[in-house]
Amino acid sequence: MLAYFGASLPRLLPGVELNLYGLEAHDVGVQRSGFLERAVAYLSTAAPASSWHDRIFSVSSTERWPFPDETFDFIVSNQVLEHVKDHHLVFSETRRTLKDGGRAVHLFPLKHYWYEGHVWLMWVHRIGNADLRTAYLRAASKLGLGKYRGHKRDFGMSLEQYSEMHSDYLQFMTNYLTESEVLACAKQTGLRASFRYTQELYYRKLRSLLRRPVPFRYARRRNALVDWLWVKALRYVSGVTLFLEKKQTYLHPQERVGP
């Protein structure tokens, strides 16, 4: 994603100064060891205009981000929030490190979606009982559903190993939120929240699959009702785009100045 931004944003925003940084949690267990080193090596080749050794940071999932207050105009994540252990911390750090008027955009699936994208099974991420979840993974895998056959072929993994390991993956390495939980977390941490642009995500994905040109400009004038209705439907399909803003305009009438 950083390589894409580094290559594409200068063309889309000519004359705008860009400073890109990356942040990864090293104790979540999703990435393999050596991920950051490989990422820096890749970026150094793909986007050599920046010194990536000074721009890629690693933190634990429980500590504050290594950036001063009001550092960023934008914060972006792709398929991250469903793995976050402490969403309140992440939202709080988002607010702290955004400049006034800054924005954050997160693409990720809500708990509502039907088809769990990590193991390719329906509703498995909604099962809280570990024994039941493992049994479901085992039974579905016997029927040829999900990812088991690929893991057996590539890693020699037994059905029991696969079912237990991926049940634990869902238990300990994913943390899905509902739409209302996301909005509540944003409110608690002082951020505006909406899911605008979700329908554009699907429209552009469809055009990409059809090998049609994909427009980069999004409409600024929104119909809030249409946005809301689209999210109510698309949250069951796959990811949504959460749009956060560090902005608060209310001022008591007696405190206002001017006309």
C-alpha positions in Angstrom: 0.0 0.0 0.0 2.8 2.4 0.8 4.5 1.6 -2.5 1.3 2.3 -4.3 0.8 5.6 -2.5 4.4 6.6 -3.2 4.0 5.9 -6.9 0.5 7.1 -7.5 -0.2 10.1 -5.2 2.4 12.4 -6.8 0.6 11.9 -10.1 -2.9 12.4 -8.6 -1.8 15.3 -6.4 0.9 17.1 -8.3 2.7 19.8 -6.3 1.6 18.4 -2.9 4.4 17.5 -0.5 4.0 13.9 0.7 5.6 12.2 3.7 4.6 8.6 4.1 5.0 6.4 7.2 4.2 2.9 8.1 3.2 1.2 11.4 2.9 -2.4 12.3 2.0 -4.2 15.5 4.6 -6.9 16.1 2.8 -9.0 18.7 -0.5 -9.8 17.0 0.8 -12.9 15.3 -0.7 -12.3 11.9 2.6 -11.4 10.1 5.5 -13.9 9.8 8.9 -13.1 11.4 11.0 -10.7 9.4 8.0 -9.0 7.9 9.3 -5.4 8.6 12.7 -6.1 7.2 11.2 -7.5 4.0 8.8 -4.6 3.8 11.6 -2.1 4.1 13.7 -3.9 1.5 10.7 -4.0 -0.9 9.9 -0.3 -0.4 13.5 0.7 -0.9 13.3 -0.8 -4.4 9.7 0.0 -5.2 9.6 3.6 -3.9 13.3 4.7 -3.5 12.5 8.4 -3.1 12.0 7.9 0.6 14.4 6.6 3.3 12.1 3.8 4.6 14.4 2.7 7.4 13.4 5.9 9.1 9.7 5.6 8.2 8.6 2.1 9.2 7.8 1.6 12.8 6.9 -1.4 15.0 5.0 -1.3 18.2 3.2 -3.7 20.5 -0.6 -3.8 20.4 -0.8 -2.2 23.8 1.5 0.8 23.5 1.1 4.3 22.1 2.2 5.1 18.6 5.7 6.6 18.2 4.5 9.8 16.7 4.0 13.3 18.2 0.6 14.8 18.7 -1.0 16.2 15.5 1.4 14.6 13.1 -0.8 13.4 10.2 -3.3 14.8 7.8 -4.5 11.3 6.9 -4.3 7.8 8.4 -5.1 4.8 6.3 -5.4 1.1 7.0 -6.4 -1.9 4.8 -7.7 -5.1 6.5 -6.3 -4.1 9.9 -9.2 -3.3 12.3 -10.5 -6.8 12.4 -7.2 -7.9 13.9 -6.9 -5.1 16.5 -7.0 -6.2 20.2 -7.9 -2.8 21.7 -9.9 -0.7 19.3 -10.3 2.1 21.9 -6.5 2.5 22.0 -6.3 2.6 18.2 -9.1 5.1 17.8 -7.6 7.2 20.6 -4.1 7.2 19.0 -5.8 8.0 15.7 -7.3 11.1 17.2 -4.1 12.1 19.1 -1.9 11.9 16.0 -4.3 13.5 13.5 -4.1 17.2 13.0 -7.2 19.2 13.6 -9.4 18.5 10.6 -7.5 15.4 9.8 -9.1 12.2 8.5 -8.7 8.5 8.7 -10.0 5.9 6.3 -10.1 2.2 7.2 -11.1 -0.7 4.9 -12.1 -3.8 6.9 -15.0 -6.2 7.4 -17.5 -5.8 10.1 -18.8 -8.7 12.2 -22.0 -8.7 10.1 -20.4 -10.2 7.0 -21.4 -13.7 6.2 -18.3 -15.2 4.5 -15.3 -15.1 6.8 -12.4 -14.2 4.5 -9.5 -15.8 6.5 -10.8 -19.4 6.4 -13.4 -19.1 3.7 -16.4 -20.3 5.7 -19.8 -18.9 6.4 -20.4 -17.3 9.8 -17.5 -19.1 11.6 -16.2 -15.9 13.1 -19.5 -15.5 15.0 -19.1 -18.7 16.9 -17.7 -17.8 20.4 -17.6 -21.4 21.8 -14.1 -22.8 21.0 -15.2 -26.4 20.8 -18.2 -25.7 18.6 -16.0 -23.5 16.3 -13.4 -26.2 16.0 -16.0 -28.8 15.2 -17.5 -26.6 12.6 -14.1 -26.1 10.9 -13.5 -29.9 11.0 -16.9 -30.8 9.5 -16.8 -28.1 6.8 -13.3 -29.2 5.9 -14.4 -32.8 5.5 -16.9 -31.5 3.0 -14.2 -29.8 1.0 -15.2 -26.3 2.1 -12.8 -23.6 3.2 -9.0 -23.6 3.0 -8.1 -27.0 4.4 -7.2 -28.8 1.2 -4.7 -26.0 0.3 -3.1 -26.3 3.7 -2.9 -30.0 3.5 -1.2 -29.8 0.1 1.2 -27.0 0.9 2.0 -27.7 4.6 1.1 -31.4 5.1 -1.3 -30.3 7.8 -3.7 -32.9 9.3 -7.4 -32.1 9.6 -7.2 -32.0 13.4 -4.2 -29.6 13.3 -5.9 -27.3 10.8 -9.2 -27.2 12.6 -7.7 -26.4 16.0 -5.1 -23.9 14.7 -7.6 -21.9 12.7 -10.1 -22.0 15.5 -7.4 -20.4 17.6 -6.6 -17.9 14.9 -10.2 -16.7 14.9 -10.2 -16.7 18.7 -6.9 -14.8 19.3 -6.0 -13.0 16.1 -9.3 -11.5 15.0 -11.6 -9.1 16.8 -14.6 -8.2 14.8 -16.8 -5.2 15.7 -20.4 -4.6 14.7 -21.4 -1.3 13.0 -22.8 0.1 16.2 -19.7 -0.9 18.2 -17.5 1.0 15.7 -19.6 4.1 15.9 -19.7 4.0 19.7 -15.9 3.6 19.8 -15.5 6.6 17.6 -17.8 8.7 19.7 -16.0 7.7 22.9 -12.7 8.8 21.5 -13.9 12.1 20.0 -14.0 11.3 16.3 -16.7 11.8 13.7 -17.6 8.5 12.0 -19.4 7.4 8.9 -19.2 4.7 6.3 -19.3 7.0 3.3 -17.6 5.8 0.1 -18.4 2.1 0.8 -20.6 1.9 -2.3 -17.8 3.5 -4.4 -15.5 0.7 -3.1 -17.7 -2.0 -4.5 -18.4 -0.1 -7.7 -14.8 0.4 -8.4 -14.0 -3.2 -7.5 -16.6 -4.4 -10.0 -15.2 -2.2 -12.7 -11.7 -3.6 -11.9 -13.0 -7.2 -12.2 -14.6 -6.3 -15.6 -11.3 -4.7 -16.6 -12.9 -1.3 -17.1 -11.2 2.0 -16.2 -11.4 2.8 -12.5 -12.0 6.5 -11.6 -10.1 7.9 -8.7 -12.3 10.9 -7.9 -15.0 10.4 -5.3 -18.1 12.6 -5.0 -17.8 15.1 -2.2 -21.5 15.9 -2.2 -23.2 13.0 -0.4 -26.7 11.7 0.1 -26.4 10.5 3.7 -29.5 8.3 3.4 -28.2 6.5 0.3 -24.8 6.0 1.9 -26.5 4.6 5.0 -28.7 2.2 3.0 -25.8 0.9 1.0 -23.8 0.2 4.2 -26.8 -1.7 5.7 -26.6 -4.0 2.7 -22.9 -4.2 1.9 -21.8 -4.9 5.4 -23.0 -8.5 4.9 -20.9 -8.9 1.8 -17.3 -8.0 2.7 -15.4 -4.9 3.8 -16.7 -1.4 4.4 -14.9 2.0 4.4 -14.9 3.6 7.8 -14.3 7.4 7.5 -13.2 9.2 10.6 -12.7 12.9 11.1 -11.0 14.9 13.9 -13.4 17.8 13.7 -15.9 19.4 16.1 -17.6 22.6 15.0 -20.2 23.2 17.8 -19.8 26.5 19.7 -22.4 27.9 22.1 -24.2 30.8 20.4 -23.1 33.2 23.2 -19.5 32.3 22.4 -19.7 33.0 18.7 -18.3 36.2 17.3 -19.2 38.1 14.1 -22.5 37.8 12.2 
